Amino acid sequence: MSAIHVLARNSWNAQDELNLAEERLRAQAMQDRRQGILITKIGAGHYVLALSEHVPFGVTREETVKPPLP
């Protein structure tokens, strides 16, 4: 599992979907204990969660991608 995309319809749905995706990745991270979880917000209700060697094991980090200026 390289990345999990979450497309949410509302804030309640988003939190539930993010929690489920993070739980799945946490279980995978426990196998090698070398990567943390990176949550990237792409846009309104659109997130990508992935294991990342840039995030310490046991940590979940969030970032937001800012669209380029015109």
N, C-alpha and C positions, 0 to 999 in steps of 0.2 A: 504494500500500500504506500504509494508515494505522496499522494495529497488527497484531501477530502474537500470537495466544494460544497458550501452551504448557501442555498438561495432561500431566503426567508420572506414570508409574506407580511409579517408584522413583528414587533419587538418580542412578544411572548414566544412566538414560533422560533425566532432567531436564537433566543437564549436556550431553549430546549434542544434545538438542532446542534448548536455549538457545544453544549454539554455532552451530548451523545458522541459527537465526532472527537472531542477531546478525550473522552473515556476510551474510545477505540485506539487512539494514538498512544495514550498513556500505557495501555496494555502491551502494545508493540514496543514501546520504549523500554519497558521493564526487561525485555529479553537481552538487550546488549548494554543498557545503562550508559550510553555515550551521547545521546541526543536529547534535547528538550523539544518543546512544542512551540512552533511559531504560528500565530494566527494573523493573517493579513486581511485587512478590510479593503476590498476592491471598490465597493460602492455601496449604496443603500441596500442593506439586506444581502449583500454578496460577500462571502468570506472564503478564504482558502486556508486550511489547516494542514500543516506538514511537520514531520520531524526535521530538526535542523541541528547540524553540528555547531552552528553559531550560537545556539542557546544551550546553556548547561543542563545536564540531566536533572530532572526534578523541577524544572522551571518552565512556565508557560509565558511567552512574551507576545505582546500584541503590537502591531504596526498598521498604519494606514497608508495606502498608496495614494499620492496626490496626483490628480490629472495634470498633464502639461498645460502651461499657459498658452493661450492662442497667440 
